[in-house]
Amino acid sequence: MNKQPTQTRESIFACAAFADIMKQSGLNQIQLATICGLERKAVMRWIHGGACPRLDDVAKICAALGMDEIRLPLKEVKHEDIL
């Protein structure tokens, strides 16, 4: 099975900014995971940079945090960095 490297997604998702937004919302890892129907471990990996949320989870995260998807924290990446 040919897996896409997670490095591509990880290089785009801004983990520290996500953690700050989550703190501002007043939700902890367990609460966000429960609202999104995910495991706490997934949220923990997003916060610490071990993984990035899948696109289908982005809408759940944004709804739980009360924000538009366009505000999801991303960082700028050069095209050659993702190839």
PDB file with one MODEL, atoms N, CA, C and O in Angstrom:
MODEL        1
ATOM      1  N   MET A   1       0.839  -1.171   0.000  1.00  0.00           N
ATOM      2  CA  MET A   1       0.000   0.000   0.000  1.00  0.00           C
ATOM      3  C   MET A   1       0.889   1.241   0.000  1.00  0.00           C
ATOM      4  O   MET A   1       1.810   1.340   0.811  1.00  0.00           O
ATOM      5  N   ASN A   2       0.628   2.173  -0.886  1.00  0.00           N
ATOM      6  CA  ASN A   2       1.424   3.385  -1.011  1.00  0.00           C
ATOM      7  C   ASN A   2       0.829   4.488  -0.157  1.00  0.00           C
ATOM      8  O   ASN A   2      -0.226   5.030  -0.487  1.00  0.00           O
ATOM      9  N   LYS A   3       1.500   4.827   0.946  1.00  0.00           N
ATOM     10  CA  LYS A   3       1.003   5.839   1.872  1.00  0.00           C
ATOM     11  C   LYS A   3       1.618   7.191   1.564  1.00  0.00           C
ATOM     12  O   LYS A   3       2.813   7.298   1.290  1.00  0.00           O
ATOM     13  N   GLN A   4       0.774   8.236   1.614  1.00  0.00           N
ATOM     14  CA  GLN A   4       1.303   9.590   1.475  1.00  0.00           C
ATOM     15  C   GLN A   4       2.042   9.933   2.763  1.00  0.00           C
ATOM     16  O   GLN A   4       1.529   9.666   3.849  1.00  0.00           O
ATOM     17  N   PRO A   5       3.222  10.511   2.667  1.00  0.00           N
ATOM     18  CA  PRO A   5       3.965  10.843   3.884  1.00  0.00           C
ATOM     19  C   PRO A   5       3.239  11.905   4.693  1.00  0.00           C
ATOM     20  O   PRO A   5       2.710  12.873   4.145  1.00  0.00           O
ATOM     21  N   THR A   6       3.221  11.706   6.015  1.00  0.00           N
ATOM     22  CA  THR A   6       2.559  12.679   6.874  1.00  0.00           C
ATOM     23  C   THR A   6       3.347  13.966   6.946  1.00  0.00           C
ATOM     24  O   THR A   6       2.812  14.987   7.379  1.00  0.00           O
ATOM     25  N   GLN A   7       4.596  13.949   6.538  1.00  0.00           N
ATOM     26  CA  GLN A   7       5.420  15.150   6.577  1.00  0.00           C
ATOM     27  C   GLN A   7       4.754  16.286   5.800  1.00  0.00           C
ATOM     28  O   GLN A   7       4.835  17.439   6.223  1.00  0.00           O
ATOM     29  N   THR A   8       4.116  15.997   4.702  1.00  0.00           N
ATOM     30  CA  THR A   8       3.449  17.016   3.903  1.00  0.00           C
ATOM     31  C   THR A   8       2.400  17.729   4.733  1.00  0.00           C
ATOM     32  O   THR A   8       2.384  18.959   4.783  1.00  0.00           O
ATOM     33  N   ARG A   9       1.534  16.988   5.377  1.00  0.00           N
ATOM     34  CA  ARG A   9       0.482  17.607   6.189  1.00  0.00           C
ATOM     35  C   ARG A   9       1.069  18.251   7.431  1.00  0.00           C
ATOM     36  O   ARG A   9       0.635  19.338   7.811  1.00  0.00           O
ATOM     37  N   GLU A  10       2.038  17.623   8.074  1.00  0.00           N
ATOM     38  CA  GLU A  10       2.626  18.165   9.295  1.00  0.00           C
ATOM     39  C   GLU A  10       3.309  19.499   9.047  1.00  0.00           C
ATOM     40  O   GLU A  10       3.305  20.373   9.914  1.00  0.00           O
ATOM     41  N   SER A  11       3.888  19.656   7.882  1.00  0.00           N
ATOM     42  CA  SER A  11       4.605  20.887   7.605  1.00  0.00           C
ATOM     43  C   SER A  11       3.638  22.045   7.391  1.00  0.00           C
ATOM     44  O   SER A  11       4.059  23.202   7.411  1.00  0.00           O
ATOM     45  N   ILE A  12       2.361  21.765   7.187  1.00  0.00           N
ATOM     46  CA  ILE A  12       1.388  22.811   6.929  1.00  0.00           C
ATOM     47  C   ILE A  12       0.605  23.178   8.198  1.00  0.00           C
ATOM     48  O   ILE A  12       0.259  24.346   8.372  1.00  0.00           O
ATOM     49  N   PHE A  13       0.323  22.240   9.066  1.00  0.00           N
ATOM     50  CA  PHE A  13      -0.474  22.478  10.259  1.00  0.00           C
ATOM     51  C   PHE A  13       0.373  23.113  11.358  1.00  0.00           C
ATOM     52  O   PHE A  13       1.421  22.576  11.717  1.00  0.00           O
ATOM     53  N   ALA A  14      -0.060  24.223  11.882  1.00  0.00           N
ATOM     54  CA  ALA A  14       0.690  24.943  12.917  1.00  0.00           C
ATOM     55  C   ALA A  14       0.237  24.465  14.293  1.00  0.00           C
ATOM     56  O   ALA A  14      -0.756  24.953  14.833  1.00  0.00           O
ATOM     57  N   CYS A  15       0.962  23.523  14.847  1.00  0.00           N
ATOM     58  CA  CYS A  15       0.573  22.871  16.101  1.00  0.00           C
ATOM     59  C   CYS A  15       0.485  23.841  17.280  1.00  0.00           C
ATOM     60  O   CYS A  15      -0.472  23.795  18.053  1.00  0.00           O
ATOM     61  N   ALA A  16       1.467  24.706  17.416  1.00  0.00           N
ATOM     62  CA  ALA A  16       1.473  25.636  18.548  1.00  0.00           C
ATOM     63  C   ALA A  16       0.270  26.574  18.487  1.00  0.00           C
ATOM     64  O   ALA A  16      -0.366  26.840  19.507  1.00  0.00           O
ATOM     65  N   ALA A  17      -0.037  27.068  17.308  1.00  0.00           N
ATOM     66  CA  ALA A  17      -1.194  27.958  17.150  1.00  0.00           C
ATOM     67  C   ALA A  17      -2.482  27.207  17.464  1.00  0.00           C
ATOM     68  O   ALA A  17      -3.394  27.765  18.075  1.00  0.00           O
ATOM     69  N   PHE A  18      -2.562  25.950  17.050  1.00  0.00           N
ATOM     70  CA  PHE A  18      -3.745  25.144  17.340  1.00  0.00           C
ATOM     71  C   PHE A  18      -3.917  24.979  18.847  1.00  0.00           C
ATOM     72  O   PHE A  18      -5.028  25.096  19.365  1.00  0.00           O
ATOM     73  N   ALA A  19      -2.828  24.709  19.542  1.00  0.00           N
ATOM     74  CA  ALA A  19      -2.883  24.545  20.996  1.00  0.00           C
ATOM     75  C   ALA A  19      -3.363  25.835  21.662  1.00  0.00           C
ATOM     76  O   ALA A  19      -4.155  25.788  22.603  1.00  0.00           O
ATOM     77  N   ASP A  20      -2.892  26.979  21.183  1.00  0.00           N
ATOM     78  CA  ASP A  20      -3.331  28.267  21.733  1.00  0.00           C
ATOM     79  C   ASP A  20      -4.821  28.497  21.515  1.00  0.00           C
ATOM     80  O   ASP A  20      -5.524  28.931  22.427  1.00  0.00           O
ATOM     81  N   ILE A  21      -5.304  28.205  20.306  1.00  0.00           N
ATOM     82  CA  ILE A  21      -6.727  28.378  19.999  1.00  0.00           C
ATOM     83  C   ILE A  21      -7.564  27.454  20.878  1.00  0.00           C
ATOM     84  O   ILE A  21      -8.622  27.846  21.369  1.00  0.00           O
ATOM     85  N   MET A  22      -7.089  26.232  21.072  1.00  0.00           N
ATOM     86  CA  MET A  22      -7.814  25.285  21.908  1.00  0.00           C
ATOM     87  C   MET A  22      -7.889  25.788  23.347  1.00  0.00           C
ATOM     88  O   MET A  22      -8.941  25.693  23.980  1.00  0.00           O
ATOM     89  N   LYS A  23      -6.790  26.319  23.866  1.00  0.00           N
ATOM     90  CA  LYS A  23      -6.775  26.866  25.233  1.00  0.00           C
ATOM     91  C   LYS A  23      -7.738  28.033  25.354  1.00  0.00           C
ATOM     92  O   LYS A  23      -8.476  28.132  26.334  1.00  0.00           O
ATOM     93  N   GLN A  24      -7.734  28.923  24.358  1.00  0.00           N
ATOM     94  CA  GLN A  24      -8.627  30.083  24.373  1.00  0.00           C
ATOM     95  C   GLN A  24     -10.096  29.665  24.361  1.00  0.00           C
ATOM     96  O   GLN A  24     -10.950  30.365  24.905  1.00  0.00           O
ATOM     97  N   SER A  25     -10.382  28.536  23.747  1.00  0.00           N
ATOM     98  CA  SER A  25     -11.761  28.057  23.671  1.00  0.00           C
ATOM     99  C   SER A  25     -12.241  27.496  25.017  1.00  0.00           C
ATOM    100  O   SER A  25     -13.441  27.361  25.253  1.00  0.00           O
ATOM    101  N   GLY A  26     -11.285  27.174  25.891  1.00  0.00           N
ATOM    102  CA  GLY A  26     -11.637  26.605  27.187  1.00  0.00           C
ATOM    103  C   GLY A  26     -11.792  25.094  27.174  1.00  0.00           C
ATOM    104  O   GLY A  26     -12.154  24.496  28.187  1.00  0.00           O
ATOM    105  N   LEU A  27     -11.518  24.467  26.024  1.00  0.00           N
ATOM    106  CA  LEU A  27     -11.626  23.007  25.921  1.00  0.00           C
ATOM    107  C   LEU A  27     -10.276  22.366  26.183  1.00  0.00           C
ATOM    108  O   LEU A  27      -9.238  22.888  25.774  1.00  0.00           O
ATOM    109  N   ASN A  28     -10.296  21.234  26.866  1.00  0.00           N
ATOM    110  CA  ASN A  28      -9.070  20.462  27.019  1.00  0.00           C
ATOM    111  C   ASN A  28      -9.053  19.346  25.973  1.00  0.00           C
ATOM    112  O   ASN A  28      -9.993  19.210  25.191  1.00  0.00           O
ATOM    113  N   GLN A  29      -7.988  18.555  25.962  1.00  0.00           N
ATOM    114  CA  GLN A  29      -7.840  17.495  24.959  1.00  0.00           C
ATOM    115  C   GLN A  29      -9.001  16.498  24.994  1.00  0.00           C
ATOM    116  O   GLN A  29      -9.530  16.109  23.952  1.00  0.00           O
ATOM    117  N   ILE A  30      -9.381  16.099  26.180  1.00  0.00           N
ATOM    118  CA  ILE A  30     -10.453  15.106  26.318  1.00  0.00           C
ATOM    119  C   ILE A  30     -11.776  15.664  25.807  1.00  0.00           C
ATOM    120  O   ILE A  30     -12.514  14.977  25.101  1.00  0.00           O
ATOM    121  N   GLN A  31     -12.071  16.908  26.165  1.00  0.00           N
ATOM    122  CA  GLN A  31     -13.330  17.523  25.731  1.00  0.00           C
ATOM    123  C   GLN A  31     -13.376  17.681  24.214  1.00  0.00           C
ATOM    124  O   GLN A  31     -14.380  17.353  23.582  1.00  0.00           O
ATOM    125  N   LEU A  32     -12.295  18.180  23.634  1.00  0.00           N
ATOM    126  CA  LEU A  32     -12.270  18.351  22.182  1.00  0.00           C
ATOM    127  C   LEU A  32     -12.403  17.004  21.479  1.00  0.00           C
ATOM    128  O   LEU A  32     -13.147  16.881  20.506  1.00  0.00           O
ATOM    129  N   ALA A  33     -11.687  15.999  21.967  1.00  0.00           N
ATOM    130  CA  ALA A  33     -11.766  14.662  21.370  1.00  0.00           C
ATOM    131  C   ALA A  33     -13.185  14.112  21.451  1.00  0.00           C
ATOM    132  O   ALA A  33     -13.685  13.540  20.483  1.00  0.00           O
ATOM    133  N   THR A  34     -13.832  14.281  22.593  1.00  0.00           N
ATOM    134  CA  THR A  34     -15.192  13.779  22.774  1.00  0.00           C
ATOM    135  C   THR A  34     -16.164  14.470  21.830  1.00  0.00           C
ATOM    136  O   THR A  34     -16.980  13.811  21.186  1.00  0.00           O
ATOM    137  N   ILE A  35     -16.081  15.782  21.745  1.00  0.00           N
ATOM    138  CA  ILE A  35     -16.968  16.542  20.863  1.00  0.00           C
ATOM    139  C   ILE A  35     -16.767  16.130  19.402  1.00  0.00           C
ATOM    140  O   ILE A  35     -17.730  16.036  18.640  1.00  0.00           O
ATOM    141  N   CYS A  36     -15.519  15.886  19.020  1.00  0.00           N
ATOM    142  CA  CYS A  36     -15.201  15.535  17.634  1.00  0.00           C
ATOM    143  C   CYS A  36     -15.365  14.046  17.337  1.00  0.00           C
ATOM    144  O   CYS A  36     -15.248  13.626  16.186  1.00  0.00           O
ATOM    145  N   GLY A  37     -15.635  13.250  18.365  1.00  0.00           N
ATOM    146  CA  GLY A  37     -15.786  11.813  18.166  1.00  0.00           C
ATOM    147  C   GLY A  37     -14.461  11.118  17.880  1.00  0.00           C
ATOM    148  O   GLY A  37     -14.404  10.157  17.114  1.00  0.00           O
ATOM    149  N   LEU A  38     -13.397  11.619  18.506  1.00  0.00           N
ATOM    150  CA  LEU A  38     -12.057  11.085  18.279  1.00  0.00           C
ATOM    151  C   LEU A  38     -11.427  10.639  19.585  1.00  0.00           C
ATOM    152  O   LEU A  38     -11.980  10.863  20.662  1.00  0.00           O
ATOM    153  N   GLU A  39     -10.274  10.012  19.483  1.00  0.00           N
ATOM    154  CA  GLU A  39      -9.532   9.630  20.684  1.00  0.00           C
ATOM    155  C   GLU A  39      -8.695  10.806  21.166  1.00  0.00           C
ATOM    156  O   GLU A  39      -8.235  11.616  20.361  1.00  0.00           O
ATOM    157  N   ARG A  40      -8.499  10.901  22.468  1.00  0.00           N
ATOM    158  CA  ARG A  40      -7.680  11.964  23.037  1.00  0.00           C
ATOM    159  C   ARG A  40      -6.261  11.923  22.474  1.00  0.00           C
ATOM    160  O   ARG A  40      -5.619  12.960  22.304  1.00  0.00           O
ATOM    161  N   LYS A  41      -5.784  10.723  22.189  1.00  0.00           N
ATOM    162  CA  LYS A  41      -4.426  10.573  21.650  1.00  0.00           C
ATOM    163  C   LYS A  41      -4.262  11.322  20.330  1.00  0.00           C
ATOM    164  O   LYS A  41      -3.193  11.871  20.060  1.00  0.00           O
ATOM    165  N   ALA A  42      -5.304  11.350  19.510  1.00  0.00           N
ATOM    166  CA  ALA A  42      -5.229  12.068  18.234  1.00  0.00           C
ATOM    167  C   ALA A  42      -5.037  13.560  18.478  1.00  0.00           C
ATOM    168  O   ALA A  42      -4.190  14.190  17.844  1.00  0.00           O
ATOM    169  N   VAL A  43      -5.818  14.125  19.394  1.00  0.00           N
ATOM    170  CA  VAL A  43      -5.706  15.543  19.715  1.00  0.00           C
ATOM    171  C   VAL A  43      -4.321  15.841  20.293  1.00  0.00           C
ATOM    172  O   VAL A  43      -3.705  16.853  19.956  1.00  0.00           O
ATOM    173  N   MET A  44      -3.844  14.964  21.153  1.00  0.00           N
ATOM    174  CA  MET A  44      -2.516  15.144  21.751  1.00  0.00           C
ATOM    175  C   MET A  44      -1.444  15.178  20.659  1.00  0.00           C
ATOM    176  O   MET A  44      -0.534  16.005  20.713  1.00  0.00           O
ATOM    177  N   ARG A  45      -1.545  14.291  19.675  1.00  0.00           N
ATOM    178  CA  ARG A  45      -0.552  14.264  18.592  1.00  0.00           C
ATOM    179  C   ARG A  45      -0.603  15.545  17.768  1.00  0.00           C
ATOM    180  O   ARG A  45       0.438  16.033  17.327  1.00  0.00           O
ATOM    181  N   TRP A  46      -1.807  16.103  17.552  1.00  0.00           N
ATOM    182  CA  TRP A  46      -1.922  17.362  16.800  1.00  0.00           C
ATOM    183  C   TRP A  46      -1.223  18.483  17.551  1.00  0.00           C
ATOM    184  O   TRP A  46      -0.513  19.290  16.950  1.00  0.00           O
ATOM    185  N   ILE A  47      -1.422  18.535  18.856  1.00  0.00           N
ATOM    186  CA  ILE A  47      -0.855  19.604  19.674  1.00  0.00           C
ATOM    187  C   ILE A  47       0.664  19.535  19.708  1.00  0.00           C
ATOM    188  O   ILE A  47       1.339  20.565  19.667  1.00  0.00           O
ATOM    189  N   HIS A  48       1.198  18.333  19.781  1.00  0.00           N
ATOM    190  CA  HIS A  48       2.640  18.153  19.927  1.00  0.00           C
ATOM    191  C   HIS A  48       3.370  17.936  18.605  1.00  0.00           C
ATOM    192  O   HIS A  48       4.583  17.723  18.594  1.00  0.00           O
ATOM    193  N   GLY A  49       2.648  17.988  17.504  1.00  0.00           N
ATOM    194  CA  GLY A  49       3.287  17.889  16.199  1.00  0.00           C
ATOM    195  C   GLY A  49       3.561  16.493  15.705  1.00  0.00           C
ATOM    196  O   GLY A  49       4.264  16.322  14.709  1.00  0.00           O
ATOM    197  N   GLY A  50       3.025  15.482  16.372  1.00  0.00           N
ATOM    198  CA  GLY A  50       3.242  14.101  15.942  1.00  0.00           C
ATOM    199  C   GLY A  50       2.346  13.684  14.797  1.00  0.00           C
ATOM    200  O   GLY A  50       2.586  12.659  14.159  1.00  0.00           O
ATOM    201  N   ALA A  51       1.313  14.472  14.530  1.00  0.00           N
ATOM    202  CA  ALA A  51       0.376  14.178  13.448  1.00  0.00           C
ATOM    203  C   ALA A  51      -0.421  15.431  13.150  1.00  0.00           C
ATOM    204  O   ALA A  51      -0.371  16.410  13.894  1.00  0.00           O
ATOM    205  N   CYS A  52      -1.150  15.389  12.060  1.00  0.00           N
ATOM    206  CA  CYS A  52      -2.040  16.486  11.685  1.00  0.00           C
ATOM    207  C   CYS A  52      -3.437  15.919  11.496  1.00  0.00           C
ATOM    208  O   CYS A  52      -3.599  14.755  11.129  1.00  0.00           O
ATOM    209  N   PRO A  53      -4.444  16.743  11.747  1.00  0.00           N
ATOM    210  CA  PRO A  53      -5.812  16.245  11.550  1.00  0.00           C
ATOM    211  C   PRO A  53      -6.081  15.958  10.079  1.00  0.00           C
ATOM    212  O   PRO A  53      -5.608  16.676   9.198  1.00  0.00           O
ATOM    213  N   ARG A  54      -6.841  14.906   9.827  1.00  0.00           N
ATOM    214  CA  ARG A  54      -7.279  14.610   8.468  1.00  0.00           C
ATOM    215  C   ARG A  54      -8.291  15.667   8.051  1.00  0.00           C
ATOM    216  O   ARG A  54      -8.922  16.306   8.893  1.00  0.00           O
ATOM    217  N   LEU A  55      -8.433  15.840   6.775  1.00  0.00           N
ATOM    218  CA  LEU A  55      -9.363  16.861   6.282  1.00  0.00           C
ATOM    219  C   LEU A  55     -10.779  16.648   6.786  1.00  0.00           C
ATOM    220  O   LEU A  55     -11.487  17.616   7.061  1.00  0.00           O
ATOM    221  N   ASP A  56     -11.205  15.392   6.912  1.00  0.00           N
ATOM    222  CA  ASP A  56     -12.565  15.150   7.397  1.00  0.00           C
ATOM    223  C   ASP A  56     -12.728  15.522   8.865  1.00  0.00           C
ATOM    224  O   ASP A  56     -13.850  15.730   9.325  1.00  0.00           O
ATOM    225  N   ASP A  57     -11.623  15.611   9.609  1.00  0.00           N
ATOM    226  CA  ASP A  57     -11.688  16.013  11.011  1.00  0.00           C
ATOM    227  C   ASP A  57     -11.612  17.537  11.183  1.00  0.00           C
ATOM    228  O   ASP A  57     -11.987  18.064  12.230  1.00  0.00           O
ATOM    229  N   VAL A  58     -11.130  18.234  10.162  1.00  0.00           N
ATOM    230  CA  VAL A  58     -10.977  19.683  10.257  1.00  0.00           C
ATOM    231  C   VAL A  58     -12.317  20.360  10.537  1.00  0.00           C
ATOM    232  O   VAL A  58     -12.391  21.244  11.390  1.00  0.00           O
ATOM    233  N   ALA A  59     -13.366  19.962   9.837  1.00  0.00           N
ATOM    234  CA  ALA A  59     -14.683  20.561  10.047  1.00  0.00           C
ATOM    235  C   ALA A  59     -15.180  20.308  11.467  1.00  0.00           C
ATOM    236  O   ALA A  59     -15.784  21.189  12.080  1.00  0.00           O
ATOM    237  N   LYS A  60     -14.931  19.122  11.988  1.00  0.00           N
ATOM    238  CA  LYS A  60     -15.331  18.802  13.368  1.00  0.00           C
ATOM    239  C   LYS A  60     -14.590  19.683  14.369  1.00  0.00           C
ATOM    240  O   LYS A  60     -15.182  20.199  15.317  1.00  0.00           O
ATOM    241  N   ILE A  61     -13.290  19.845  14.146  1.00  0.00           N
ATOM    242  CA  ILE A  61     -12.466  20.664  15.036  1.00  0.00           C
ATOM    243  C   ILE A  61     -12.964  22.101  15.034  1.00  0.00           C
ATOM    244  O   ILE A  61     -13.155  22.709  16.087  1.00  0.00           O
ATOM    245  N   CYS A  62     -13.172  22.635  13.829  1.00  0.00           N
ATOM    246  CA  CYS A  62     -13.607  24.023  13.711  1.00  0.00           C
ATOM    247  C   CYS A  62     -14.969  24.238  14.353  1.00  0.00           C
ATOM    248  O   CYS A  62     -15.184  25.251  15.020  1.00  0.00           O
ATOM    249  N   ALA A  63     -15.883  23.311  14.164  1.00  0.00           N
ATOM    250  CA  ALA A  63     -17.202  23.431  14.780  1.00  0.00           C
ATOM    251  C   ALA A  63     -17.079  23.402  16.302  1.00  0.00           C
ATOM    252  O   ALA A  63     -17.732  24.183  16.994  1.00  0.00           O
ATOM    253  N   ALA A  64     -16.252  22.513  16.819  1.00  0.00           N
ATOM    254  CA  ALA A  64     -16.073  22.399  18.267  1.00  0.00           C
ATOM    255  C   ALA A  64     -15.440  23.658  18.854  1.00  0.00           C
ATOM    256  O   ALA A  64     -15.753  24.049  19.978  1.00  0.00           O
ATOM    257  N   LEU A  65     -14.551  24.290  18.091  1.00  0.00           N
ATOM    258  CA  LEU A  65     -13.862  25.488  18.563  1.00  0.00           C
ATOM    259  C   LEU A  65     -14.606  26.770  18.196  1.00  0.00           C
ATOM    260  O   LEU A  65     -14.180  27.867  18.555  1.00  0.00           O
ATOM    261  N   GLY A  66     -15.719  26.623  17.481  1.00  0.00           N
ATOM    262  CA  GLY A  66     -16.519  27.783  17.111  1.00  0.00           C
ATOM    263  C   GLY A  66     -15.818  28.711  16.139  1.00  0.00           C
ATOM    264  O   GLY A  66     -15.894  29.932  16.269  1.00  0.00           O
ATOM    265  N   MET A  67     -15.137  28.129  15.165  1.00  0.00           N
ATOM    266  CA  MET A  67     -14.411  28.950  14.199  1.00  0.00           C
ATOM    267  C   MET A  67     -14.642  28.453  12.789  1.00  0.00           C
ATOM    268  O   MET A  67     -15.017  27.300  12.579  1.00  0.00           O
ATOM    269  N   ASP A  68     -14.415  29.333  11.817  1.00  0.00           N
ATOM    270  CA  ASP A  68     -14.506  28.953  10.417  1.00  0.00           C
ATOM    271  C   ASP A  68     -13.265  28.159  10.037  1.00  0.00           C
ATOM    272  O   ASP A  68     -12.192  28.360  10.607  1.00  0.00           O
ATOM    273  N   GLU A  69     -13.414  27.255   9.068  1.00  0.00           N
ATOM    274  CA  GLU A  69     -12.274  26.441   8.631  1.00  0.00           C
ATOM    275  C   GLU A  69     -11.135  27.303   8.112  1.00  0.00           C
ATOM    276  O   GLU A  69      -9.970  26.915   8.206  1.00  0.00           O
ATOM    277  N   ILE A  70     -11.452  28.444   7.577  1.00  0.00           N
ATOM    278  CA  ILE A  70     -10.421  29.315   7.024  1.00  0.00           C
ATOM    279  C   ILE A  70      -9.470  29.812   8.110  1.00  0.00           C
ATOM    280  O   ILE A  70      -8.345  30.207   7.804  1.00  0.00           O
ATOM    281  N   ARG A  71      -9.896  29.801   9.360  1.00  0.00           N
ATOM    282  CA  ARG A  71      -9.060  30.268  10.461  1.00  0.00           C
ATOM    283  C   ARG A  71      -8.220  29.165  11.087  1.00  0.00           C
ATOM    284  O   ARG A  71      -7.481  29.425  12.037  1.00  0.00           O
ATOM    285  N   LEU A  72      -8.313  27.963  10.588  1.00  0.00           N
ATOM    286  CA  LEU A  72      -7.498  26.872  11.126  1.00  0.00           C
ATOM    287  C   LEU A  72      -6.029  27.247  10.983  1.00  0.00           C
ATOM    288  O   LEU A  72      -5.605  27.674   9.909  1.00  0.00           O
ATOM    289  N   PRO A  73      -5.256  27.097  12.034  1.00  0.00           N
ATOM    290  CA  PRO A  73      -3.871  27.575  11.993  1.00  0.00           C
ATOM    291  C   PRO A  73      -2.987  26.779  11.042  1.00  0.00           C
ATOM    292  O   PRO A  73      -2.746  25.587  11.234  1.00  0.00           O
ATOM    293  N   LEU A  74      -2.518  27.463  10.026  1.00  0.00           N
ATOM    294  CA  LEU A  74      -1.599  26.874   9.071  1.00  0.00           C
ATOM    295  C   LEU A  74      -0.351  27.736   9.031  1.00  0.00           C
ATOM    296  O   LEU A  74      -0.391  28.916   9.377  1.00  0.00           O
ATOM    297  N   LYS A  75       0.727  27.160   8.618  1.00  0.00           N
ATOM    298  CA  LYS A  75       1.926  27.971   8.446  1.00  0.00           C
ATOM    299  C   LYS A  75       2.350  27.903   6.996  1.00  0.00           C
ATOM    300  O   LYS A  75       2.037  26.949   6.283  1.00  0.00           O
ATOM    301  N   GLU A  76       3.054  28.910   6.576  1.00  0.00           N
ATOM    302  CA  GLU A  76       3.478  28.992   5.191  1.00  0.00           C
ATOM    303  C   GLU A  76       4.551  27.962   4.891  1.00  0.00           C
ATOM    304  O   GLU A  76       5.482  27.767   5.672  1.00  0.00           O
ATOM    305  N   VAL A  77       4.408  27.304   3.746  1.00  0.00           N
ATOM    306  CA  VAL A  77       5.389  26.311   3.347  1.00  0.00           C
ATOM    307  C   VAL A  77       5.736  26.541   1.878  1.00  0.00           C
ATOM    308  O   VAL A  77       4.872  26.880   1.068  1.00  0.00           O
ATOM    309  N   LYS A  78       6.980  26.358   1.557  1.00  0.00           N
ATOM    310  CA  LYS A  78       7.407  26.473   0.171  1.00  0.00           C
ATOM    311  C   LYS A  78       7.011  25.210  -0.569  1.00  0.00           C
ATOM    312  O   LYS A  78       7.015  24.117  -0.002  1.00  0.00           O
ATOM    313  N   HIS A  79       6.668  25.368  -1.839  1.00  0.00           N
ATOM    314  CA  HIS A  79       6.246  24.239  -2.652  1.00  0.00           C
ATOM    315  C   HIS A  79       7.264  23.110  -2.619  1.00  0.00           C
ATOM    316  O   HIS A  79       6.888  21.945  -2.489  1.00  0.00           O
ATOM    317  N   GLU A  80       8.530  23.431  -2.734  1.00  0.00           N
ATOM    318  CA  GLU A  80       9.558  22.381  -2.766  1.00  0.00           C
ATOM    319  C   GLU A  80       9.690  21.647  -1.433  1.00  0.00           C
ATOM    320  O   GLU A  80      10.214  20.534  -1.386  1.00  0.00           O
ATOM    321  N   ASP A  81       9.210  22.275  -0.336  1.00  0.00           N
ATOM    322  CA  ASP A  81       9.267  21.622   0.962  1.00  0.00           C
ATOM    323  C   ASP A  81       8.273  20.474   1.076  1.00  0.00           C
ATOM    324  O   ASP A  81       8.452  19.573   1.895  1.00  0.00           O
ATOM    325  N   ILE A  82       7.223  20.503   0.255  1.00  0.00           N
ATOM    326  CA  ILE A  82       6.209  19.474   0.367  1.00  0.00           C
ATOM    327  C   ILE A  82       6.405  18.356  -0.651  1.00  0.00           C
ATOM    328  O   ILE A  82       5.742  17.322  -0.567  1.00  0.00           O
ATOM    329  N   LEU A  83       7.269  18.541  -1.570  1.00  0.00           N
ATOM    330  CA  LEU A  83       7.479  17.499  -2.584  1.00  0.00           C
ATOM    331  C   LEU A  83       8.497  16.487  -2.158  1.00  0.00           C
ATOM    332  O   LEU A  83       8.784  15.549  -2.901  1.00  0.00           O
TER     333      LEU A  83
ENDMDL
END
